[in-house]
Amino acid sequence: MQNNKLFTPPEHVHFLAQKLYDKGNLLDCSIAYLQQNGGGPLQNHTHAHNHLFIVTEGEAEIKLDDKSIILRKNESYLVNGTIPHSVWNHAEQVTVMIGINIMPE
C-alpha cells in the first residue's frame, strides 16, 4: 500500500497520520537496520506468511520473482510470502524499515 495521503483523526489537533496497513492477522513485528549494500537473504526465499515492509529512513529494494519494487521513506509494500523475494538497502546510508509478518486471510 504505497499511500502518502495524510489525515487528521477525529478529535485530534496538529496531528497528521498516514495509514500504512489495515488488514490481516499479525504474527510479529521487527525493526531492521540495513547497512549500505546490506539485505537478504542471498537467495530469494518463500514461506507461508506475508511481509508488510515499511521504510522509515533511506530506501529499500524488494526483489520479487520477476520484478523489483523501490520503497522510499514512509512507503509500504505487502509481499506475498509465496512469491520468491528478498529485501536490500537501495541507499548510500543506513535504511531503517519495519517488517510485520502477517498470515494470509
Secondary structure by P-SEA (a helix, b strand, c coil): ccccbbbbccccccbbbbbccccccccccbbbbbccccccccccccccbbbbbbbccbbbbbbcccbbbbbcccbbbbbccccccbbbbccccbbbbbbbbbccc
